[in-house]
Amino acid sequence: MAGTQVNPTRMELTRLKKKLVTAVRGHKLLKDKRDELMRQFLDRVRENKALREEVEAALKAANGDFMLARAGMPDEMLNTALLAPKQEVSISAGTQNVMSVEIPDFDFKTRTPDPNDIYSYGDLDDAIRSLSAVFPKMLKLAEVEKSCQLMAAEIEKTRRRVNALEHVMIPELQENIKYITMKLDENERSTQIRLMKVKDMM
């Protein structure tokens, strides 16, 4: 099979040997990258699980605070209070490079730095405080979840490349090198035999 694909010359042998060295080095680097990505991915999955549990518990508590506040306030007063927010939040999104994966990096800032600027809702203050406390964790959870998705996709892509090198390209190169070496040895033996015959004839 190799014979139909390669030209059995010394130049081709040298080229394929160089290609094999590069492929083996690339295979090792990609395996190392895949292993490190897996390690970081698993760390983020654990972080994601812990954050999700925290956020869900905090949102449940905040929801309970809102239900209590609503029970003690007329609907009109509640709606009016929520329509006039005291504080504004802006979110900025950047990226950071982790093993050639661009993962999101979210940050937020409030219009004024004073944390007390958020309150003046009367009975709603506890509920607003609960939501305000969980907001940074929700943002971090979004960041970690998106990171997990992107890293999982990169791990799969890297795994396919490792497998292609390991099971297709490297064995094919080794087979072609073996074939060329065998052909060159064969040609060398034939040449020696011819020379010996010519010598005998002379």
N, C-alpha and C positions, 0 to 999 in steps of 0.2 A: 504493500500500500504506500509506504514511504517513497519507494522508488519512482512512482508516477508523479509525486509532488515536488521532489527536490532534484537539483542537478548535482551529481556526486563529484564535486570538485573541492580542492583544498580551500579555495576562497569561500565557498558556500559553507564548508565545515567550520571555518573560523568565524564566519558571520553568525551561524546557528549557535556556536558555543558562547559567543558574547550575548546573544539574545537569551540563552538559557540562564546565564549568570544574572542578567537583568530581571528575568521572570522570577527566579528563585528569591532574589532580593526583594522584589515587589511583593511577592507572596508573603514573605516574612513581615514586611512593613504593614501590609493590609491585615494580616492576622493579628498583629499587635494592636492596630487601630481598632479592629473589631472587638478584641478582648477589653480594651480600655473603654470603648463606647458602651459595651455591655455592663461593665462595672459602674460607670457613671449613670447609665440608664436605670439600673437596679436601685442605686442610691436615690434617684429622683422618684422612682415608683414608690419607694418606702416613704419618702417625704410627702409625696402626693396623697398617699393613703392617710397619713397622720393629719395633714392639713385639711383634707376633705372631712374627716371626722370632727375636727375642731370647728370648721366653718359651719357644718350642719348643726352641731350642738349650739353654737352661738346664734345662728339664725332662728333656731327653734326657741331659744330664750328671748331673742328680740321680738319674735312673733307673739310670744306670751305677754311681753311688756306692752306691745301695741294693743292686744286684746283687752288688757286691763285698762289702758288709757282710753280706749274707745268706749268701754263700759261706763266710764265716768265723765265722758264729754258728749255733748250733742253733736250730731253729724255735721251741722253747719260750721261749728267752731273747729272741729277736726279738719274739715276740708280747707277752711280759711287759713289755719295754721300751716298746713302742708303746702299751700299755694305760695307762701311767702318765705322761701328759705333764707336763713341768716348767713349761710356760708356757701361758697362755691368751691368745687373741686375740679382740677384739670389733671388729665393723665397724659404722660409722655411715654412713648414706646421707642425703645432702642433695641439693639441686638448685641449679643456677645458670641464670640467664636469658641465653640467647644469641639475639638477634634474635627475641624472643618465643617461643623454644623452651626448655622446661624440661628441661635435660640433667642427668643424674645426676652427683653429686660424692661419691665414696666416700672414706672415711678409716678407718684402723684404729689401734687401740692395744693394747699388750700389758698383761697384768696387772701386771707389774713393768717398769720402764724399762731395767733392766740386760740388754743383749743376751746376756750369758753365762748368764743363767738358763735358757736353752733347752737347754743341753748337760748331759749326764751319761748318755749312752747308750752310752759305750764306742766300739765299732767303728762304731756308727751315726752318730757325731758329724759326720763329713764329709757324709753324705747329708742329715742334718737341716740342716746349715749351708747346703747347696746349695738346699734347698727354702725355707729361711727367706729367703735372698737373692732368690729369684725371686718370692716372694709379693707384695711391693709392685707389681712389674711386672704380675703377673697381675690384680691389682685395677685397676690403671690401664688395662690392656687391656680389661677388662669395661666400664669407664667409657667409654672411647673408642668401643668397638664399639656400645654402646647409644646414644651420642651420634650416631654415624653413621646408625643406623636412624631415630632421631627427626628428625634434620635432613633426611634423604632424604624422609621423609613430608611434612615442612613445605615443602620445595622443590617437591614435586609439587603440593601444595595451592595454593601461591603461584603456580606456573606456570599452573594452571587458571584462577585468578582474573585473572591478567594477560591470558591469551588471551581470556577472556570479555569483559573490558573492551575489549581491542584489536580483536577481530573481531566482537563482537556489540553491546555497549552503546554504545560511542562512535560507530560508523558509524550505528547506529539513531537516536541523538540528532541527529547531523549531518543525516541524511536528513529527520527530522521538522522541524528548524529551517529547512532549505531549503524544505520544503513549505509551512510556515506563512508564511515570508517571501514566497514566491511568491504565495500566496493573498491575503495582506494587500496586496501590490503590485497584484494583480489587482483587488481590491475598491476600492483607492484610485483606480485608473484608471477603473473603472466609475462611481465617485462623481463624479469630475471630468467625465467625459463627460456624465453626467446633468445636472450643474450647468450645463455649457456649453449643453446643449439647452434647459434651463429659461430660461437667460439670453437665448438666441436667440428663444425663444417670447415672452418679455416684451418 
